[in-house]
Amino acid sequence: MKRLLSMALLVVVALAVTLGWRWYGYVSNTDSPYDEVGIELNSRMPLPLRQWGCGKLKATFGAVLPPYGCGGEDGKTWIE
């Protein structure tokens, strides 16, 4: 039972690291703010992380429409 629990913990940690790395790669990219996987990961992050990620995207791509999860009430302005 202990071995199964440690294996499950290892899988959870590996998944968190992989998804976290993919999310960070998305918010720090310089190609496009419209990567589907990155948008989905960013939109599901807790609010403080999502705001930080949207701030990084805005600094890089501020002149374009914000991706899903980074848009304000009207969908045309970036969240702060």
C-alpha positions as CSV (number, residue, x, y, z in Angstrom):
1,M,0.0,0.0,0.0
2,K,2.8,2.4,0.9
3,R,4.5,1.7,-2.5
4,L,1.2,2.5,-4.3
5,L,0.8,5.7,-2.4
6,S,4.4,6.8,-3.2
7,M,3.9,6.0,-6.9
8,A,0.7,8.0,-7.0
9,L,2.4,10.9,-5.3
10,L,5.3,10.7,-7.9
11,V,2.8,10.8,-10.7
12,V,1.0,13.8,-9.3
13,V,4.2,15.7,-8.8
14,A,5.4,14.9,-12.3
15,L,2.1,16.0,-13.8
16,A,2.2,19.3,-11.8
17,V,5.8,20.0,-12.9
18,T,5.0,19.2,-16.5
19,L,1.9,21.4,-16.6
20,G,3.6,24.2,-14.7
21,W,6.5,24.1,-17.2
22,R,4.1,24.2,-20.1
23,W,2.2,27.1,-18.6
24,Y,5.3,29.1,-17.9
25,G,6.5,28.5,-21.4
26,Y,3.2,29.9,-22.7
27,V,3.2,33.1,-20.7
28,S,6.8,33.8,-21.4
29,N,6.7,33.1,-25.2
30,T,7.3,35.7,-27.8
31,D,5.5,34.0,-30.8
32,S,1.8,34.2,-30.2
33,P,-0.7,34.7,-27.2
34,Y,-3.2,32.3,-28.9
35,D,-1.7,28.9,-28.2
36,E,-4.7,26.7,-27.4
37,V,-3.0,24.6,-24.7
38,G,-1.4,27.6,-23.1
39,I,-4.7,29.5,-23.1
40,E,-6.5,26.6,-21.4
41,L,-3.8,26.2,-18.8
42,N,-3.7,29.9,-18.1
43,S,-7.5,30.2,-17.8
44,R,-7.5,27.4,-15.2
45,M,-4.8,28.8,-13.0
46,P,-5.7,30.4,-9.6
47,L,-6.4,34.2,-10.0
48,P,-3.0,35.5,-8.7
49,L,-1.1,33.2,-11.1
50,R,-3.4,34.0,-14.0
51,Q,-3.1,37.7,-13.4
52,W,0.7,37.4,-13.3
53,G,0.7,35.3,-16.5
54,C,-1.7,37.7,-18.2
55,G,0.6,40.6,-17.2
56,K,3.6,38.9,-18.9
57,L,1.5,38.3,-22.0
58,K,0.3,41.9,-22.0
59,A,3.8,43.2,-21.7
60,T,4.7,41.1,-24.8
61,F,1.5,41.3,-26.9
62,G,-0.3,44.3,-25.5
63,A,-1.4,45.6,-28.9
64,V,-3.6,42.6,-29.7
65,L,-6.8,41.3,-28.3
66,P,-6.3,39.3,-25.1
67,P,-6.7,35.5,-25.2
68,Y,-9.4,33.8,-23.2
69,G,-8.8,34.2,-19.5
70,C,-6.9,37.4,-19.8
71,G,-9.8,39.6,-21.1
72,G,-11.7,42.1,-19.0
73,E,-15.4,42.5,-18.9
74,D,-15.7,43.5,-22.5
75,G,-13.3,40.9,-23.8
76,K,-11.2,43.6,-25.6
77,T,-9.2,44.9,-22.6
78,W,-6.6,43.1,-20.6
79,I,-7.2,42.2,-17.0
80,E,-5.1,43.9,-14.4
